[in-house]
Amino acid sequence: MRLNDLRDLPGATTSKKRVGRGLGSGLGKTSGRGQKGQKSRSGVAIKGFEGGQMPIHMRLPKRGFNNKFAKHFNEVNVGRIQTAIDDKKLDASKPVTVQALIDAGVVRRARDGVRLLGRGELKSKVSFEVTGASSGAVKAVEAAGGTVTLTPMPKRSAKQDGEASPKKAAAKKSAPKRAATKKSSAKKHTSD
């Protein structure tokens, strides 16, 4: 056996299919796409179509729901805070707030607040101003001589809470009055 005798096994490599190269090739004219219609075009993907019967994604039952009022917190462990302090990204002498965590790169963006969790070890005396904290995190901070102050969550706007805007609310209140005036006018016409 020599290097120049090495070959692929038969059928291991195939040549590229060359379409649109004349009637005699077997893949000329329509290039194997059939004739007219949507499926003869490029970029068509009709997914889930089952010949007119009810598709499987519609036959199967739905499960669960998405709560639009759910709070989304940034969860930070005390061990991660200690790492940031050791790397000189956080100053232990200043209170640790959401903005301080964003500036240090511990949290990417402010959401509904920061929740402090107790995984890891905290050696530095740090005062926290966060939205929430687990009991284990509070114990770890107090054991190191620090404090945890809970700050209120940022207020949601009327749009986020699903309430109508003041203009729409006023329009709704005036709507029944309009209906009442229409009924009274209809009664007048019938009495005439």
Secondary structure by P-SEA (a helix, b strand, c coil): cccccccccccccccccccccccccccccccccccccccccccccccccccccccccccccccccccccbbbbbcccaaaaaaaaaaccccccccccaaaaaaaccccccccbbbbbcccccccbbbbbcccccaaaaaaaaaacbbbbbbbcccccccccccccaaaaaaaaaaaaaaaaaaaaaaaaaac
